[in-house]
Amino acid sequence: MEKTVDKKQTKKRILDAFHFRHACKLFDASKKISDEDFQFILETGRLSPSSFGLEPWKFVVLQNQQLRDKLAAVSWGAADKLKTASHFVLVLSRLASGLRADSDHVQHILKEVQGLPENISGQATKTIGNFEKSDFALTGDDRVFFEWGCRQAYLAVANMMTAAAEIGIDSCPMEGFPKAKVEQILKDEGIINGDDFGIACMVAFGYRAKEPRPKTRQSMDEVVQWIK
């Protein structure tokens, strides 16, 4: 039997979650997210879309307080969240070395993850290579390559934050940190090995310590243009 979906109620629930979600600046350190709920949040990140399905991300769930304190000392925009969030995620993105069409990672995705036969994976490699070289002109600048991966990682971050909001869990995405210093700490700790990943952003999850101010956004007319 086909399942009947109450579209009106579904849309209301989703919009309620968007209104609930805000960049939580301070979490209630006494409240912890259950393992089941956080696995659900991570799963929505894992299932998120990426260009060519290359999944350029890695989610490092940082629960070690000693390392959190070390990062807090250099991360001006994350210090309070590192101290109070129930769960803290370092969102890593692959560098150019792992995103070029002929890289080990891309070939692993095409052949082992997507299960493409040799002739199809070979064609996919050419298509991705042409896209990277010509369509988006990524190959001339490794930082541009990295930012391409970051943009995709942000899709996963947005999905995780929305999923969290739907079950009453707060979150806050952050870029308030010196990238080079944070990456050096992660390399010293063995979290980043070699030149495979860089840090895209950080995301804290937990329960708000106080209610936020009312949400503000531009009007629909200011952000949407229809071409008919």
PyRosetta script that sets phi, psi and omega in degrees:
from pyrosetta import init, pose_from_sequence

init()
pose = pose_from_sequence("MEKTVDKKQTKKRILDAFHFRHACKLFDASKKISDEDFQFILETGRLSPSSFGLEPWKFVVLQNQQLRDKLAAVSWGAADKLKTASHFVLVLSRLASGLRADSDHVQHILKEVQGLPENISGQATKTIGNFEKSDFALTGDDRVFFEWGCRQAYLAVANMMTAAAEIGIDSCPMEGFPKAKVEQILKDEGIINGDDFGIACMVAFGYRAKEPRPKTRQSMDEVVQWIK")
pose.set_psi(1, 133.1)
pose.set_omega(1, -179.8)
pose.set_phi(2, -70.0)
pose.set_psi(2, 132.5)
pose.set_omega(2, -178.4)
pose.set_phi(3, -74.4)
pose.set_psi(3, 131.5)
pose.set_omega(3, 178.7)
pose.set_phi(4, -88.8)
pose.set_psi(4, 127.0)
pose.set_omega(4, -179.9)
pose.set_phi(5, -105.8)
pose.set_psi(5, 127.8)
pose.set_omega(5, 175.2)
pose.set_phi(6, -82.2)
pose.set_psi(6, 92.9)
pose.set_omega(6, -173.2)
pose.set_phi(7, -60.8)
pose.set_psi(7, -40.0)
pose.set_omega(7, -178.2)
pose.set_phi(8, -62.0)
pose.set_psi(8, -45.8)
pose.set_omega(8, -179.8)
pose.set_phi(9, -68.5)
pose.set_psi(9, -36.4)
pose.set_omega(9, 178.8)
pose.set_phi(10, -64.3)
pose.set_psi(10, -45.9)
pose.set_omega(10, 179.0)
pose.set_phi(11, -62.8)
pose.set_psi(11, -39.8)
pose.set_omega(11, 178.5)
pose.set_phi(12, -63.1)
pose.set_psi(12, -43.6)
pose.set_omega(12, -179.5)
pose.set_phi(13, -61.9)
pose.set_psi(13, -41.5)
pose.set_omega(13, -179.5)
pose.set_phi(14, -66.9)
pose.set_psi(14, -45.7)
pose.set_omega(14, 179.3)
pose.set_phi(15, -65.8)
pose.set_psi(15, -35.5)
pose.set_omega(15, 175.5)
pose.set_phi(16, -59.6)
pose.set_psi(16, -39.6)
pose.set_omega(16, 179.4)
pose.set_phi(17, -65.2)
pose.set_psi(17, -39.5)
pose.set_omega(17, 178.6)
pose.set_phi(18, -67.2)
pose.set_psi(18, -36.3)
pose.set_omega(18, 176.8)
pose.set_phi(19, -71.4)
pose.set_psi(19, -33.7)
pose.set_omega(19, 178.7)
pose.set_phi(20, -68.4)
pose.set_psi(20, -40.7)
pose.set_omega(20, -175.5)
pose.set_phi(21, -67.3)
pose.set_psi(21, 134.1)
pose.set_omega(21, 173.9)
pose.set_phi(22, -150.5)
pose.set_psi(22, 165.9)
pose.set_omega(22, 178.1)
pose.set_phi(23, -76.9)
pose.set_psi(23, 92.4)
pose.set_omega(23, -174.4)
pose.set_phi(24, -69.2)
pose.set_psi(24, 118.4)
pose.set_omega(24, -176.0)
pose.set_phi(25, -85.9)
pose.set_psi(25, -27.7)
pose.set_omega(25, -177.8)
pose.set_phi(26, -143.4)
pose.set_psi(26, 126.6)
pose.set_omega(26, -178.2)
pose.set_phi(27, -101.7)
pose.set_psi(27, 157.7)
pose.set_omega(27, 173.9)
pose.set_phi(28, -82.2)
pose.set_psi(28, 104.5)
pose.set_omega(28, -174.0)
pose.set_phi(29, -63.8)
pose.set_psi(29, -17.5)
pose.set_omega(29, -178.4)
pose.set_phi(30, -82.0)
pose.set_psi(30, -12.4)
pose.set_omega(30, -177.6)
pose.set_phi(31, -104.5)
pose.set_psi(31, 128.0)
pose.set_omega(31, -176.4)
pose.set_phi(32, -117.3)
pose.set_psi(32, 142.7)
pose.set_omega(32, 176.4)
pose.set_phi(33, -77.2)
pose.set_psi(33, 137.4)
pose.set_omega(33, 179.3)
pose.set_phi(34, -69.4)
pose.set_psi(34, 155.3)
pose.set_omega(34, 178.0)
pose.set_phi(35, -58.4)
pose.set_psi(35, -41.4)
pose.set_omega(35, -179.2)
pose.set_phi(36, -61.9)
pose.set_psi(36, -45.4)
pose.set_omega(36, -179.1)
pose.set_phi(37, -66.2)
pose.set_psi(37, -38.2)
pose.set_omega(37, -177.8)
pose.set_phi(38, -74.9)
pose.set_psi(38, -32.0)
pose.set_omega(38, 174.1)
pose.set_phi(39, -62.1)
pose.set_psi(39, -37.4)
pose.set_omega(39, 176.3)
pose.set_phi(40, -61.3)
pose.set_psi(40, -45.0)
pose.set_omega(40, 179.2)
pose.set_phi(41, -61.8)
pose.set_psi(41, -45.2)
pose.set_omega(41, 179.1)
pose.set_phi(42, -63.0)
pose.set_psi(42, -36.5)
pose.set_omega(42, -179.4)
pose.set_phi(43, -64.3)
pose.set_psi(43, -35.7)
pose.set_omega(43, 178.0)
pose.set_phi(44, -67.9)
pose.set_psi(44, -29.4)
pose.set_omega(44, 173.7)
pose.set_phi(45, -70.5)
pose.set_psi(45, -45.1)
pose.set_omega(45, -179.2)
pose.set_phi(46, -60.8)
pose.set_psi(46, -35.0)
pose.set_omega(46, -177.2)
pose.set_phi(47, -87.1)
pose.set_psi(47, 4.4)
pose.set_omega(47, -175.9)
pose.set_phi(48, -71.6)
pose.set_psi(48, 157.2)
pose.set_omega(48, -179.8)
pose.set_phi(49, -77.6)
pose.set_psi(49, 154.1)
pose.set_omega(49, 174.8)
pose.set_phi(50, -148.7)
pose.set_psi(50, 157.9)
pose.set_omega(50, -178.5)
pose.set_phi(51, -61.5)
pose.set_psi(51, 125.2)
pose.set_omega(51, -176.3)
pose.set_phi(52, 59.6)
pose.set_psi(52, 12.1)
pose.set_omega(52, -178.4)
pose.set_phi(53, 67.3)
pose.set_psi(53, 29.8)
pose.set_omega(53, -173.9)
pose.set_phi(54, -82.6)
pose.set_psi(54, -8.6)
pose.set_omega(54, 175.7)
pose.set_phi(55, 43.8)
pose.set_psi(55, 66.7)
pose.set_omega(55, -173.9)
pose.set_phi(56, -78.6)
pose.set_psi(56, 8.8)
pose.set_omega(56, -170.6)
pose.set_phi(57, -103.5)
pose.set_psi(57, 164.6)
pose.set_omega(57, 168.0)
pose.set_phi(58, -146.1)
pose.set_psi(58, 135.5)
pose.set_omega(58, -178.4)
pose.set_phi(59, -109.7)
pose.set_psi(59, 112.9)
pose.set_omega(59, -179.8)
pose.set_phi(60, -100.9)
pose.set_psi(60, 110.9)
pose.set_omega(60, -179.2)
pose.set_phi(61, -86.1)
pose.set_psi(61, 108.8)
pose.set_omega(61, -172.0)
pose.set_phi(62, -97.3)
pose.set_psi(62, 101.0)
pose.set_omega(62, 179.7)
pose.set_phi(63, -109.2)
pose.set_psi(63, -4.9)
pose.set_omega(63, 178.4)
pose.set_phi(64, -75.8)
pose.set_psi(64, 113.3)
pose.set_omega(64, -173.7)
pose.set_phi(65, -67.6)
pose.set_psi(65, -32.4)
pose.set_omega(65, 179.2)
pose.set_phi(66, -63.0)
pose.set_psi(66, -42.7)
pose.set_omega(66, 178.9)
pose.set_phi(67, -72.8)
pose.set_psi(67, -35.1)
pose.set_omega(67, 174.9)
pose.set_phi(68, -58.2)
pose.set_psi(68, -44.0)
pose.set_omega(68, -179.3)
pose.set_phi(69, -64.1)
pose.set_psi(69, -36.9)
pose.set_omega(69, 179.4)
pose.set_phi(70, -64.9)
pose.set_psi(70, -40.8)
pose.set_omega(70, 177.7)
pose.set_phi(71, -72.0)
pose.set_psi(71, -35.9)
pose.set_omega(71, 179.6)
pose.set_phi(72, -61.0)
pose.set_psi(72, -31.9)
pose.set_omega(72, -178.0)
pose.set_phi(73, -66.0)
pose.set_psi(73, -22.8)
pose.set_omega(73, -178.3)
pose.set_phi(74, -117.0)
pose.set_psi(74, -6.9)
pose.set_omega(74, -174.1)
pose.set_phi(75, -107.8)
pose.set_psi(75, 91.4)
pose.set_omega(75, -172.9)
pose.set_phi(76, -62.6)
pose.set_psi(76, -31.3)
pose.set_omega(76, -178.3)
pose.set_phi(77, -89.6)
pose.set_psi(77, -3.6)
pose.set_omega(77, -175.6)
pose.set_phi(78, -122.1)
pose.set_psi(78, -3.2)
pose.set_omega(78, -171.2)
pose.set_phi(79, -55.7)
pose.set_psi(79, -51.5)
pose.set_omega(79, -179.0)
pose.set_phi(80, -65.4)
pose.set_psi(80, -38.5)
pose.set_omega(80, -179.4)
pose.set_phi(81, -67.3)
pose.set_psi(81, -38.1)
pose.set_omega(81, 178.3)
pose.set_phi(82, -63.3)
pose.set_psi(82, -27.8)
pose.set_omega(82, -178.4)
pose.set_phi(83, -86.0)
pose.set_psi(83, -26.0)
pose.set_omega(83, -171.0)
pose.set_phi(84, -119.2)
pose.set_psi(84, -17.7)
pose.set_omega(84, -175.4)
pose.set_phi(85, -68.5)
pose.set_psi(85, 142.6)
pose.set_omega(85, 175.2)
pose.set_phi(86, -63.1)
pose.set_psi(86, -47.2)
pose.set_omega(86, 179.4)
pose.set_phi(87, -132.3)
pose.set_psi(87, 140.3)
pose.set_omega(87, -177.5)
pose.set_phi(88, -130.3)
pose.set_psi(88, 127.5)
pose.set_omega(88, -174.9)
pose.set_phi(89, -117.7)
pose.set_psi(89, 127.8)
pose.set_omega(89, 170.6)
pose.set_phi(90, -92.5)
pose.set_psi(90, 118.7)
pose.set_omega(90, -178.0)
pose.set_phi(91, -97.2)
pose.set_psi(91, 113.1)
pose.set_omega(91, -179.3)
pose.set_phi(92, -101.1)
pose.set_psi(92, 149.7)
pose.set_omega(92, 175.1)
pose.set_phi(93, -124.9)
pose.set_psi(93, 144.6)
pose.set_omega(93, 177.6)
pose.set_phi(94, -66.6)
pose.set_psi(94, 148.7)
pose.set_omega(94, 176.3)
pose.set_phi(95, -88.2)
pose.set_psi(95, 180.0)
pose.set_omega(95, -177.9)
pose.set_phi(96, -55.0)
pose.set_psi(96, -35.5)
pose.set_omega(96, -177.7)
pose.set_phi(97, -61.2)
pose.set_psi(97, -23.1)
pose.set_omega(97, -179.8)
pose.set_phi(98, -108.2)
pose.set_psi(98, 3.5)
pose.set_omega(98, -178.0)
pose.set_phi(99, -117.9)
pose.set_psi(99, -10.9)
pose.set_omega(99, 175.8)
pose.set_phi(100, -64.0)
pose.set_psi(100, 147.2)
pose.set_omega(100, -172.4)
pose.set_phi(101, -54.5)
pose.set_psi(101, -34.0)
pose.set_omega(101, -177.2)
pose.set_phi(102, -95.6)
pose.set_psi(102, 8.6)
pose.set_omega(102, -178.4)
pose.set_phi(103, -69.9)
pose.set_psi(103, 159.6)
pose.set_omega(103, 179.3)
pose.set_phi(104, -59.1)
pose.set_psi(104, -40.3)
pose.set_omega(104, -177.6)
pose.set_phi(105, -65.5)
pose.set_psi(105, -48.4)
pose.set_omega(105, -178.6)
pose.set_phi(106, -61.7)
pose.set_psi(106, -41.8)
pose.set_omega(106, 179.7)
pose.set_phi(107, -66.3)
pose.set_psi(107, -35.9)
pose.set_omega(107, 175.8)
pose.set_phi(108, -62.9)
pose.set_psi(108, -44.2)
pose.set_omega(108, 179.2)
pose.set_phi(109, -61.5)
pose.set_psi(109, -48.6)
pose.set_omega(109, -176.6)
pose.set_phi(110, -64.6)
pose.set_psi(110, -44.4)
pose.set_omega(110, -171.5)
pose.set_phi(111, -91.1)
pose.set_psi(111, -46.4)
pose.set_omega(111, -176.1)
pose.set_phi(112, -90.0)
pose.set_psi(112, -41.8)
pose.set_omega(112, -176.5)
pose.set_phi(113, -80.8)
pose.set_psi(113, -52.9)
pose.set_omega(113, -179.4)
pose.set_phi(114, -82.4)
pose.set_psi(114, -15.5)
pose.set_omega(114, 175.3)
pose.set_phi(115, 66.2)
pose.set_psi(115, 33.0)
pose.set_omega(115, -179.4)
pose.set_phi(116, -76.2)
pose.set_psi(116, 138.2)
pose.set_omega(116, 174.7)
pose.set_phi(117, -65.1)
pose.set_psi(117, 162.0)
pose.set_omega(117, -172.0)
pose.set_phi(118, -54.7)
pose.set_psi(118, -44.6)
pose.set_omega(118, -177.4)
pose.set_phi(119, -67.8)
pose.set_psi(119, -35.8)
pose.set_omega(119, 179.9)
pose.set_phi(120, -74.9)
pose.set_psi(120, -40.8)
pose.set_omega(120, 178.9)
pose.set_phi(121, -65.3)
pose.set_psi(121, -33.2)
pose.set_omega(121, 176.8)
pose.set_phi(122, -65.0)
pose.set_psi(122, -41.9)
pose.set_omega(122, 177.3)
pose.set_phi(123, -66.9)
pose.set_psi(123, -39.7)
pose.set_omega(123, 178.1)
pose.set_phi(124, -62.7)
pose.set_psi(124, -38.6)
pose.set_omega(124, 177.6)
pose.set_phi(125, -60.5)
pose.set_psi(125, -43.2)
pose.set_omega(125, 178.7)
pose.set_phi(126, -65.0)
pose.set_psi(126, -41.6)
pose.set_omega(126, -179.9)
pose.set_phi(127, -63.0)
pose.set_psi(127, -46.0)
pose.set_omega(127, 179.6)
pose.set_phi(128, -64.5)
pose.set_psi(128, -42.2)
pose.set_omega(128, 179.5)
pose.set_phi(129, -61.1)
pose.set_psi(129, -42.0)
pose.set_omega(129, 179.0)
pose.set_phi(130, -66.7)
pose.set_psi(130, -40.6)
pose.set_omega(130, 177.0)
pose.set_phi(131, -59.6)
pose.set_psi(131, -47.3)
pose.set_omega(131, -176.9)
pose.set_phi(132, -66.3)
pose.set_psi(132, -37.0)
pose.set_omega(132, -176.6)
pose.set_phi(133, -82.8)
pose.set_psi(133, -43.1)
pose.set_omega(133, -171.2)
pose.set_phi(134, -106.4)
pose.set_psi(134, -53.8)
pose.set_omega(134, -172.8)
pose.set_phi(135, -64.9)
pose.set_psi(135, -48.2)
pose.set_omega(135, -178.0)
pose.set_phi(136, -109.6)
pose.set_psi(136, -0.3)
pose.set_omega(136, 175.2)
pose.set_phi(137, 48.3)
pose.set_psi(137, 53.6)
pose.set_omega(137, -177.1)
pose.set_phi(138, -88.4)
pose.set_psi(138, -26.7)
pose.set_omega(138, -165.6)
pose.set_phi(139, -73.4)
pose.set_psi(139, -13.9)
pose.set_omega(139, -177.5)
pose.set_phi(140, -85.2)
pose.set_psi(140, -7.8)
pose.set_omega(140, -174.5)
pose.set_phi(141, -148.7)
pose.set_psi(141, 113.2)
pose.set_omega(141, -177.2)
pose.set_phi(142, -61.9)
pose.set_psi(142, -31.7)
pose.set_omega(142, 179.3)
pose.set_phi(143, -69.1)
pose.set_psi(143, -36.9)
pose.set_omega(143, 176.5)
pose.set_phi(144, -63.4)
pose.set_psi(144, -40.5)
pose.set_omega(144, 176.7)
pose.set_phi(145, -58.8)
pose.set_psi(145, -47.1)
pose.set_omega(145, 179.8)
pose.set_phi(146, -61.5)
pose.set_psi(146, -43.5)
pose.set_omega(146, -179.9)
pose.set_phi(147, -64.5)
pose.set_psi(147, -31.4)
pose.set_omega(147, 174.9)
pose.set_phi(148, -61.4)
pose.set_psi(148, -43.6)
pose.set_omega(148, 176.3)
pose.set_phi(149, -65.0)
pose.set_psi(149, -38.8)
pose.set_omega(149, 179.4)
pose.set_phi(150, -62.2)
pose.set_psi(150, -41.2)
pose.set_omega(150, -179.2)
pose.set_phi(151, -59.6)
pose.set_psi(151, -36.6)
pose.set_omega(151, 178.5)
pose.set_phi(152, -73.4)
pose.set_psi(152, -38.7)
pose.set_omega(152, 177.5)
pose.set_phi(153, -60.2)
pose.set_psi(153, -33.7)
pose.set_omega(153, 179.5)
pose.set_phi(154, -66.0)
pose.set_psi(154, -28.1)
pose.set_omega(154, 174.4)
pose.set_phi(155, -61.7)
pose.set_psi(155, -44.0)
pose.set_omega(155, 178.9)
pose.set_phi(156, -65.4)
pose.set_psi(156, -40.2)
pose.set_omega(156, 178.5)
pose.set_phi(157, -60.4)
pose.set_psi(157, -45.8)
pose.set_omega(157, -179.8)
pose.set_phi(158, -61.4)
pose.set_psi(158, -42.4)
pose.set_omega(158, 179.3)
pose.set_phi(159, -64.3)
pose.set_psi(159, -39.7)
pose.set_omega(159, 179.4)
pose.set_phi(160, -65.8)
pose.set_psi(160, -40.5)
pose.set_omega(160, -179.6)
pose.set_phi(161, -68.5)
pose.set_psi(161, -39.0)
pose.set_omega(161, 177.8)
pose.set_phi(162, -66.8)
pose.set_psi(162, -43.4)
pose.set_omega(162, 178.3)
pose.set_phi(163, -60.5)
pose.set_psi(163, -42.1)
pose.set_omega(163, 177.9)
pose.set_phi(164, -60.7)
pose.set_psi(164, -44.9)
pose.set_omega(164, -179.0)
pose.set_phi(165, -62.3)
pose.set_psi(165, -34.5)
pose.set_omega(165, -179.3)
pose.set_phi(166, -65.7)
pose.set_psi(166, -22.0)
pose.set_omega(166, 178.0)
pose.set_phi(167, -112.5)
pose.set_psi(167, 21.8)
pose.set_omega(167, 172.6)
pose.set_phi(168, 78.1)
pose.set_psi(168, 24.5)
pose.set_omega(168, -179.9)
pose.set_phi(169, -110.7)
pose.set_psi(169, 135.0)
pose.set_omega(169, -178.2)
pose.set_phi(170, -87.3)
pose.set_psi(170, 163.2)
pose.set_omega(170, -179.7)
pose.set_phi(171, -154.2)
pose.set_psi(171, 168.1)
pose.set_omega(171, 174.9)
pose.set_phi(172, -156.2)
pose.set_psi(172, 118.0)
pose.set_omega(172, 175.1)
pose.set_phi(173, -85.2)
pose.set_psi(173, 148.4)
pose.set_omega(173, -174.9)
pose.set_phi(174, -141.9)
pose.set_psi(174, 139.8)
pose.set_omega(174, 168.6)
pose.set_phi(175, -124.4)
pose.set_psi(175, 12.3)
pose.set_omega(175, -176.1)
pose.set_phi(176, -82.9)
pose.set_psi(176, 69.8)
pose.set_omega(176, 179.8)
pose.set_phi(177, -159.6)
pose.set_psi(177, 153.5)
pose.set_omega(177, 175.7)
pose.set_phi(178, -78.6)
pose.set_psi(178, 111.9)
pose.set_omega(178, -172.8)
pose.set_phi(179, -54.2)
pose.set_psi(179, -48.1)
pose.set_omega(179, -176.2)
pose.set_phi(180, -63.3)
pose.set_psi(180, -41.8)
pose.set_omega(180, -179.1)
pose.set_phi(181, -66.7)
pose.set_psi(181, -43.3)
pose.set_omega(181, 179.9)
pose.set_phi(182, -64.6)
pose.set_psi(182, -43.2)
pose.set_omega(182, 179.2)
pose.set_phi(183, -63.4)
pose.set_psi(183, -35.4)
pose.set_omega(183, 178.3)
pose.set_phi(184, -66.0)
pose.set_psi(184, -40.3)
pose.set_omega(184, 175.7)
pose.set_phi(185, -61.3)
pose.set_psi(185, -43.6)
pose.set_omega(185, -179.1)
pose.set_phi(186, -66.3)
pose.set_psi(186, -33.7)
pose.set_omega(186, 175.9)
pose.set_phi(187, -70.1)
pose.set_psi(187, -42.6)
pose.set_omega(187, 178.8)
pose.set_phi(188, -61.5)
pose.set_psi(188, -33.2)
pose.set_omega(188, -179.6)
pose.set_phi(189, -86.4)
pose.set_psi(189, -2.3)
pose.set_omega(189, 179.2)
pose.set_phi(190, 78.4)
pose.set_psi(190, 13.3)
pose.set_omega(190, 179.5)
pose.set_phi(191, -80.8)
pose.set_psi(191, -38.8)
pose.set_omega(191, 170.0)
pose.set_phi(192, -104.8)
pose.set_psi(192, 123.7)
pose.set_omega(192, -179.6)
pose.set_phi(193, -113.9)
pose.set_psi(193, 127.1)
pose.set_omega(193, 178.2)
pose.set_phi(194, 65.9)
pose.set_psi(194, -142.7)
pose.set_omega(194, -177.3)
pose.set_phi(195, -117.0)
pose.set_psi(195, 41.8)
pose.set_omega(195, -177.5)
pose.set_phi(196, -88.1)
pose.set_psi(196, -38.5)
pose.set_omega(196, -172.7)
pose.set_phi(197, -133.2)
pose.set_psi(197, 155.9)
pose.set_omega(197, 168.0)
pose.set_phi(198, -130.2)
pose.set_psi(198, 165.9)
pose.set_omega(198, -179.3)
pose.set_phi(199, -88.8)
pose.set_psi(199, 129.9)
pose.set_omega(199, 179.6)
pose.set_phi(200, -90.9)
pose.set_psi(200, -49.5)
pose.set_omega(200, 179.2)
pose.set_phi(201, -166.7)
pose.set_psi(201, 179.1)
pose.set_omega(201, 175.3)
pose.set_phi(202, -122.5)
pose.set_psi(202, 151.2)
pose.set_omega(202, 176.1)
pose.set_phi(203, -139.6)
pose.set_psi(203, 128.0)
pose.set_omega(203, 177.4)
pose.set_phi(204, -103.7)
pose.set_psi(204, 144.2)
pose.set_omega(204, 177.9)
pose.set_phi(205, -131.0)
pose.set_psi(205, 144.5)
pose.set_omega(205, 178.3)
pose.set_phi(206, 170.1)
pose.set_psi(206, -149.2)
pose.set_omega(206, -178.8)
pose.set_phi(207, -125.4)
pose.set_psi(207, 131.8)
pose.set_omega(207, -175.1)
pose.set_phi(208, -57.3)
pose.set_psi(208, 142.1)
pose.set_omega(208, 176.2)
pose.set_phi(209, -84.0)
pose.set_psi(209, -23.2)
pose.set_omega(209, 177.7)
pose.set_phi(210, -153.1)
pose.set_psi(210, 161.9)
pose.set_omega(210, -179.2)
pose.set_phi(211, -71.9)
pose.set_psi(211, 141.7)
pose.set_omega(211, -179.1)
pose.set_phi(212, -80.7)
pose.set_psi(212, 167.7)
pose.set_omega(212, 172.4)
pose.set_phi(213, -70.7)
pose.set_psi(213, 162.0)
pose.set_omega(213, -179.8)
pose.set_phi(214, -57.5)
pose.set_psi(214, 144.3)
pose.set_omega(214, -179.2)
pose.set_phi(215, -68.7)
pose.set_psi(215, 137.5)
pose.set_omega(215, 176.5)
pose.set_phi(216, -121.4)
pose.set_psi(216, 136.3)
pose.set_omega(216, 176.9)
pose.set_phi(217, -149.4)
pose.set_psi(217, 157.1)
pose.set_omega(217, 171.7)
pose.set_phi(218, -65.0)
pose.set_psi(218, 159.9)
pose.set_omega(218, 178.6)
pose.set_phi(219, -72.3)
pose.set_psi(219, 163.1)
pose.set_omega(219, 178.7)
pose.set_phi(220, -57.9)
pose.set_psi(220, -41.0)
pose.set_omega(220, -179.3)
pose.set_phi(221, -63.3)
pose.set_psi(221, -27.3)
pose.set_omega(221, -178.5)
pose.set_phi(222, -79.1)
pose.set_psi(222, -22.0)
pose.set_omega(222, -174.8)
pose.set_phi(223, -116.2)
pose.set_psi(223, -7.3)
pose.set_omega(223, -178.7)
pose.set_phi(224, -121.7)
pose.set_psi(224, 131.7)
pose.set_omega(224, 174.4)
pose.set_phi(225, -122.7)
pose.set_psi(225, 126.2)
pose.set_omega(225, 177.8)
pose.set_phi(226, -99.8)
pose.set_psi(226, 131.3)
pose.set_omega(226, 174.6)
pose.set_phi(227, -113.9)
pose.set_psi(227, 111.8)
pose.set_omega(227, -176.1)
pose.set_phi(228, -114.8)
pose.dump_pdb("model.pdb")
